[in-house]
Amino acid sequence: MFLKNNQMPVILKKDEKVRETIATLPAKYTRDEFIDKFKALYPADWDKIEKSDKAHRESIKLGKINPMPSAEQYLVNALNVWLKKSSQK
């Protein structure tokens, strides 16, 4: 889910999509509401996140620790990064 040599990001225009998802939610939303709304608004992006997560998990050798977040945590991380950036403006 992170960029490696010449790879495309999992979600194009991630900040914009996070902002648009938040705009459709009530002022006090939960993490699960954010994830559900993102899935509803951007099903193709959610599918890409899940496929990337699955491919990464399948590539990990037995006994190794998975450094990647789950698909849901990837979205929560994107939300947290966006919230931090937007509060600094």
MIMARSE-192993 format. One record per atom (N, C-alpha, C): residue in one letter; x, y, z; residue number from 1. Coordinates in Angstrom, 2 decimals, padded with zeros to 5 digits. Example, Ala and Ser with C-alpha at 12.3 -4.5 7.8 and 13.67 -1.06 7.14 Angstrom:
! residues 2
+------+---------+---------+---------+-----+
| type |       u |       v |       w | seq |
+------+---------+---------+---------+-----+
|    A |  013.19 | -005.69 |  007.80 |   1 |
|    A |  012.30 | -004.50 |  007.80 |   1 |
|    A |  013.20 | -003.30 |  007.80 |   1 |
|    S |  012.85 | -002.25 |  007.08 |   2 |
|    S |  013.67 | -001.06 |  007.14 |   2 |
|    S |  012.90 |  000.03 |  007.87 |   2 |
+------+---------+---------+---------+-----+
//
This chain:
! residues 89
+------+---------+---------+---------+-----+
| type |       u |       v |       w | seq |
+------+---------+---------+---------+-----+
|    M |  000.80 | -001.18 |  000.00 |   1 |
|    M |  000.00 |  000.00 |  000.00 |   1 |
|    M |  000.85 |  001.25 |  000.00 |   1 |
|    F |  002.10 |  001.11 |  000.25 |   2 |
|    F |  003.01 |  002.23 |  000.17 |   2 |
|    F |  003.74 |  002.16 | -001.16 |   2 |
|    L |  004.26 |  003.29 | -001.60 |   3 |
|    L |  004.93 |  003.33 | -002.89 |   3 |
|    L |  006.28 |  002.66 | -002.82 |   3 |
|    K |  006.55 |  001.83 | -003.78 |   4 |
|    K |  007.87 |  001.28 | -003.98 |   4 |
|    K |  008.29 |  001.71 | -005.37 |   4 |
|    N |  009.47 |  001.45 | -005.73 |   5 |
|    N |  010.04 |  001.90 | -007.00 |   5 |
|    N |  009.03 |  001.92 | -008.13 |   5 |
|    N |  008.65 |  003.12 | -008.55 |   6 |
|    N |  007.79 |  003.36 | -009.70 |   6 |
|    N |  006.40 |  002.74 | -009.60 |   6 |
|    Q |  005.89 |  002.49 | -008.41 |   7 |
|    Q |  004.54 |  001.98 | -008.27 |   7 |
|    Q |  003.56 |  003.13 | -008.14 |   7 |
|    M |  002.35 |  002.89 | -008.61 |   8 |
|    M |  001.29 |  003.87 | -008.47 |   8 |
|    M |  000.74 |  003.81 | -007.05 |   8 |
|    P |  000.25 |  004.92 | -006.53 |   9 |
|    P | -000.38 |  004.87 | -005.21 |   9 |
|    P | -001.65 |  004.01 | -005.27 |   9 |
|    V | -002.04 |  003.44 | -004.15 |  10 |
|    V | -003.24 |  002.61 | -004.12 |  10 |
|    V | -004.46 |  003.46 | -004.43 |  10 |
|    I | -004.55 |  004.63 | -003.82 |  11 |
|    I | -005.68 |  005.54 | -004.07 |  11 |
|    I | -005.14 |  006.81 | -004.71 |  11 |
|    L | -005.64 |  007.11 | -005.89 |  12 |
|    L | -005.30 |  008.38 | -006.53 |  12 |
|    L | -006.14 |  009.48 | -005.90 |  12 |
|    K | -005.57 |  010.64 | -005.71 |  13 |
|    K | -006.27 |  011.79 | -005.11 |  13 |
|    K | -006.84 |  011.43 | -003.74 |  13 |
|    K | -006.02 |  010.76 | -002.93 |  14 |
|    K | -006.46 |  010.28 | -001.61 |  14 |
|    K | -006.97 |  011.41 | -000.72 |  14 |
|    D | -006.23 |  012.51 | -000.61 |  15 |
|    D | -006.66 |  013.61 |  000.25 |  15 |
|    D | -008.02 |  014.16 | -000.18 |  15 |
|    E | -008.20 |  014.30 | -001.47 |  16 |
|    E | -009.47 |  014.81 | -001.99 |  16 |
|    E | -010.61 |  013.86 | -001.64 |  16 |
|    K | -010.39 |  012.57 | -001.78 |  17 |
|    K | -011.44 |  011.59 | -001.49 |  17 |
|    K | -011.74 |  011.50 | -000.01 |  17 |
|    V | -010.72 |  011.63 |  000.82 |  18 |
|    V | -010.95 |  011.65 |  002.27 |  18 |
|    V | -011.78 |  012.89 |  002.61 |  18 |
|    R | -011.40 |  014.04 |  002.08 |  19 |
|    R | -012.14 |  015.29 |  002.35 |  19 |
|    R | -013.60 |  015.17 |  001.90 |  19 |
|    E | -013.81 |  014.62 |  000.72 |  20 |
|    E | -015.18 |  014.48 |  000.20 |  20 |
|    E | -015.99 |  013.48 |  001.04 |  20 |
|    T | -015.34 |  012.45 |  001.53 |  21 |
|    T | -016.03 |  011.48 |  002.38 |  21 |
|    T | -016.45 |  012.15 |  003.69 |  21 |
|    I | -015.54 |  012.88 |  004.30 |  22 |
|    I | -015.84 |  013.58 |  005.55 |  22 |
|    I | -016.98 |  014.57 |  005.35 |  22 |
|    A | -017.01 |  015.23 |  004.21 |  23 |
|    A | -018.05 |  016.23 |  003.94 |  23 |
|    A | -019.45 |  015.63 |  003.93 |  23 |
|    T | -019.57 |  014.33 |  003.69 |  24 |
|    T | -020.89 |  013.69 |  003.65 |  24 |
|    T | -021.31 |  013.14 |  005.01 |  24 |
|    L | -020.42 |  013.22 |  005.99 |  25 |
|    L | -020.70 |  012.65 |  007.31 |  25 |
|    L | -021.14 |  013.72 |  008.30 |  25 |
|    P | -021.85 |  013.31 |  009.36 |  26 |
|    P | -022.19 |  014.29 |  010.41 |  26 |
|    P | -020.93 |  014.79 |  011.11 |  26 |
|    A | -021.06 |  015.86 |  011.85 |  27 |
|    A | -019.90 |  016.48 |  012.51 |  27 |
|    A | -019.17 |  015.48 |  013.41 |  27 |
|    K | -019.90 |  014.68 |  014.14 |  28 |
|    K | -019.28 |  013.68 |  015.01 |  28 |
|    K | -019.51 |  012.31 |  014.39 |  28 |
|    Y | -018.54 |  011.86 |  013.64 |  29 |
|    Y | -018.64 |  010.55 |  012.97 |  29 |
|    Y | -017.63 |  009.61 |  013.62 |  29 |
|    T | -017.91 |  008.33 |  013.46 |  30 |
|    T | -016.99 |  007.33 |  013.99 |  30 |
|    T | -016.07 |  006.84 |  012.89 |  30 |
|    R | -015.05 |  006.16 |  013.31 |  31 |
|    R | -014.10 |  005.55 |  012.37 |  31 |
|    R | -014.84 |  004.59 |  011.43 |  31 |
|    D | -015.75 |  003.78 |  012.00 |  32 |
|    D | -016.49 |  002.83 |  011.18 |  32 |
|    D | -017.42 |  003.52 |  010.19 |  32 |
|    E | -018.02 |  004.64 |  010.60 |  33 |
|    E | -018.87 |  005.40 |  009.68 |  33 |
|    E | -018.03 |  005.94 |  008.52 |  33 |
|    F | -016.84 |  006.42 |  008.83 |  34 |
|    F | -015.95 |  006.92 |  007.77 |  34 |
|    F | -015.61 |  005.79 |  006.80 |  34 |
|    I | -015.23 |  004.64 |  007.31 |  35 |
|    I | -014.87 |  003.51 |  006.45 |  35 |
|    I | -016.05 |  003.09 |  005.59 |  35 |
|    D | -017.22 |  002.95 |  006.20 |  36 |
|    D | -018.42 |  002.54 |  005.46 |  36 |
|    D | -018.77 |  003.54 |  004.36 |  36 |
|    K | -018.67 |  004.83 |  004.69 |  37 |
|    K | -019.01 |  005.87 |  003.70 |  37 |
|    K | -017.99 |  005.88 |  002.56 |  37 |
|    F | -016.70 |  005.72 |  002.89 |  38 |
|    F | -015.69 |  005.67 |  001.85 |  38 |
|    F | -015.96 |  004.49 |  000.92 |  38 |
|    K | -016.27 |  003.34 |  001.49 |  39 |
|    K | -016.57 |  002.15 |  000.68 |  39 |
|    K | -017.75 |  002.41 | -000.26 |  39 |
|    A | -018.78 |  003.11 |  000.26 |  40 |
|    A | -019.97 |  003.40 | -000.55 |  40 |
|    A | -019.66 |  004.41 | -001.66 |  40 |
|    L | -018.87 |  005.43 | -001.33 |  41 |
|    L | -018.57 |  006.47 | -002.32 |  41 |
|    L | -017.53 |  006.03 | -003.35 |  41 |
|    Y | -016.58 |  005.22 | -002.92 |  42 |
|    Y | -015.45 |  004.84 | -003.79 |  42 |
|    Y | -015.23 |  003.33 | -003.78 |  42 |
|    P | -016.21 |  002.57 | -004.29 |  43 |
|    P | -016.07 |  001.11 | -004.25 |  43 |
|    P | -014.86 |  000.59 | -005.04 |  43 |
|    A | -014.52 |  001.24 | -006.13 |  44 |
|    A | -013.36 |  000.80 | -006.92 |  44 |
|    A | -012.06 |  001.02 | -006.14 |  44 |
|    D | -011.97 |  002.13 | -005.42 |  45 |
|    D | -010.78 |  002.39 | -004.61 |  45 |
|    D | -010.71 |  001.40 | -003.45 |  45 |
|    W | -011.86 |  001.12 | -002.83 |  46 |
|    W | -011.87 |  000.15 | -001.74 |  46 |
|    W | -011.40 | -001.22 | -002.25 |  46 |
|    D | -011.85 | -001.59 | -003.43 |  47 |
|    D | -011.43 | -002.86 | -004.03 |  47 |
|    D | -009.92 | -002.88 | -004.25 |  47 |
|    K | -009.36 | -001.76 | -004.71 |  48 |
|    K | -007.91 | -001.67 | -004.90 |  48 |
|    K | -007.16 | -001.81 | -003.58 |  48 |
|    I | -007.70 | -001.19 | -002.53 |  49 |
|    I | -007.06 | -001.29 | -001.22 |  49 |
|    I | -007.06 | -002.74 | -000.75 |  49 |
|    E | -008.22 | -003.40 | -000.87 |  50 |
|    E | -008.30 | -004.80 | -000.44 |  50 |
|    E | -007.39 | -005.71 | -001.25 |  50 |
|    K | -007.35 | -005.50 | -002.57 |  51 |
|    K | -006.48 | -006.32 | -003.42 |  51 |
|    K | -005.01 | -006.11 | -003.07 |  51 |
|    S | -004.64 | -004.88 | -002.83 |  52 |
|    S | -003.26 | -004.57 | -002.46 |  52 |
|    S | -002.91 | -005.22 | -001.13 |  52 |
|    D | -003.82 | -005.13 | -000.18 |  53 |
|    D | -003.62 | -005.74 |  001.14 |  53 |
|    D | -003.46 | -007.25 |  001.00 |  53 |
|    K | -004.34 | -007.88 |  000.24 |  54 |
|    K | -004.29 | -009.33 |  000.05 |  54 |
|    K | -002.99 | -009.74 | -000.63 |  54 |
|    A | -002.60 | -009.02 | -001.67 |  55 |
|    A | -001.37 | -009.35 | -002.40 |  55 |
|    A | -000.16 | -009.23 | -001.47 |  55 |
|    H | -000.15 | -008.19 | -000.66 |  56 |
|    H |  000.97 | -008.01 |  000.26 |  56 |
|    H |  001.02 | -009.14 |  001.29 |  56 |
|    R | -000.13 | -009.48 |  001.86 |  57 |
|    R | -000.17 | -010.54 |  002.86 |  57 |
|    R |  000.26 | -011.89 |  002.28 |  57 |
|    E | -000.09 | -012.13 |  001.04 |  58 |
|    E |  000.29 | -013.38 |  000.40 |  58 |
|    E |  001.78 | -013.43 |  000.06 |  58 |
|    S |  002.41 | -012.27 | -000.05 |  59 |
|    S |  003.83 | -012.23 | -000.41 |  59 |
|    S |  004.75 | -012.34 |  000.81 |  59 |
|    I |  004.19 | -012.28 |  002.00 |  60 |
|    I |  004.99 | -012.35 |  003.22 |  60 |
|    I |  005.41 | -013.80 |  003.47 |  60 |
|    K |  006.66 | -013.97 |  003.77 |  61 |
|    K |  007.18 | -015.31 |  004.05 |  61 |
|    K |  006.73 | -015.77 |  005.44 |  61 |
|    L |  006.54 | -017.07 |  005.57 |  62 |
|    L |  006.11 | -017.66 |  006.81 |  62 |
|    L |  007.05 | -017.27 |  007.95 |  62 |
|    G |  006.49 | -016.85 |  009.07 |  63 |
|    G |  007.28 | -016.46 |  010.22 |  63 |
|    G |  007.68 | -014.99 |  010.23 |  63 |
|    K |  007.42 | -014.27 |  009.16 |  64 |
|    K |  007.75 | -012.84 |  009.11 |  64 |
|    K |  006.56 | -012.02 |  009.60 |  64 |
|    I |  006.86 | -010.86 |  010.14 |  65 |
|    I |  005.83 | -009.94 |  010.61 |  65 |
|    I |  005.35 | -009.09 |  009.45 |  65 |
|    N |  004.04 | -008.87 |  009.40 |  66 |
|    N |  003.46 | -008.04 |  008.35 |  66 |
|    N |  003.54 | -006.57 |  008.77 |  66 |
|    P |  004.36 | -005.76 |  008.08 |  67 |
|    P |  004.48 | -004.35 |  008.46 |  67 |
|    P |  003.35 | -003.48 |  007.91 |  67 |
|    M |  002.51 | -004.03 |  007.08 |  68 |
|    M |  001.46 | -003.25 |  006.45 |  68 |
|    M |  000.20 | -003.25 |  007.31 |  68 |
|    P | -000.53 | -002.13 |  007.33 |  69 |
|    P | -001.80 | -002.11 |  008.06 |  69 |
|    P | -002.87 | -002.87 |  007.29 |  69 |
|    S | -003.92 | -003.27 |  007.97 |  70 |
|    S | -005.05 | -003.90 |  007.30 |  70 |
|    S | -005.70 | -002.87 |  006.37 |  70 |
|    A | -006.60 | -003.33 |  005.52 |  71 |
|    A | -007.27 | -002.42 |  004.59 |  71 |
|    A | -008.03 | -001.32 |  005.35 |  71 |
|    E | -008.73 | -001.71 |  006.42 |  72 |
|    E | -009.46 | -000.72 |  007.21 |  72 |
|    E | -008.50 |  000.27 |  007.87 |  72 |
|    Q | -007.40 | -000.25 |  008.41 |  73 |
|    Q | -006.44 |  000.64 |  009.07 |  73 |
|    Q | -005.78 |  001.57 |  008.06 |  73 |
|    Y | -005.58 |  001.12 |  006.84 |  74 |
|    Y | -005.03 |  001.97 |  005.79 |  74 |
|    Y | -005.92 |  003.21 |  005.61 |  74 |
|    L | -007.24 |  002.99 |  005.59 |  75 |
|    L | -008.16 |  004.12 |  005.45 |  75 |
|    L | -008.13 |  005.02 |  006.67 |  75 |
|    V | -008.08 |  004.43 |  007.85 |  76 |
|    V | -008.02 |  005.23 |  009.08 |  76 |
|    V | -006.73 |  006.05 |  009.09 |  76 |
|    N | -005.63 |  005.46 |  008.66 |  77 |
|    N | -004.37 |  006.20 |  008.58 |  77 |
|    N | -004.49 |  007.37 |  007.61 |  77 |
|    A | -005.13 |  007.13 |  006.46 |  78 |
|    A | -005.34 |  008.21 |  005.48 |  78 |
|    A | -006.18 |  009.33 |  006.11 |  78 |
|    L | -007.20 |  008.96 |  006.86 |  79 |
|    L | -008.04 |  009.94 |  007.55 |  79 |
|    L | -007.21 |  010.73 |  008.56 |  79 |
|    N | -006.43 |  010.04 |  009.37 |  80 |
|    N | -005.62 |  010.71 |  010.39 |  80 |
|    N | -004.61 |  011.68 |  009.77 |  80 |
|    V | -003.98 |  011.27 |  008.69 |  81 |
|    V | -003.02 |  012.14 |  008.01 |  81 |
|    V | -003.74 |  013.38 |  007.48 |  81 |
|    W | -004.90 |  013.18 |  006.86 |  82 |
|    W | -005.66 |  014.31 |  006.32 |  82 |
|    W | -006.08 |  015.27 |  007.44 |  82 |
|    L | -006.59 |  014.70 |  008.56 |  83 |
|    L | -007.01 |  015.54 |  009.67 |  83 |
|    L | -005.84 |  016.35 |  010.23 |  83 |
|    K | -004.70 |  015.72 |  010.34 |  84 |
|    K | -003.52 |  016.43 |  010.85 |  84 |
|    K | -003.11 |  017.56 |  009.91 |  84 |
|    K | -003.08 |  017.27 |  008.60 |  85 |
|    K | -002.72 |  018.30 |  007.62 |  85 |
|    K | -003.71 |  019.46 |  007.64 |  85 |
|    S | -005.00 |  019.13 |  007.70 |  86 |
|    S | -006.02 |  020.18 |  007.63 |  86 |
|    S | -006.04 |  021.03 |  008.89 |  86 |
|    S | -005.63 |  020.48 |  010.02 |  87 |
|    S | -005.60 |  021.27 |  011.25 |  87 |
|    S | -004.39 |  022.20 |  011.29 |  87 |
|    Q | -003.39 |  021.93 |  010.49 |  88 |
|    Q | -002.17 |  022.76 |  010.47 |  88 |
|    Q | -002.30 |  023.95 |  009.53 |  88 |
|    K | -003.34 |  023.99 |  008.75 |  89 |
|    K | -003.50 |  025.08 |  007.79 |  89 |
|    K | -003.98 |  026.33 |  008.44 |  89 |
+------+---------+---------+---------+-----+
//
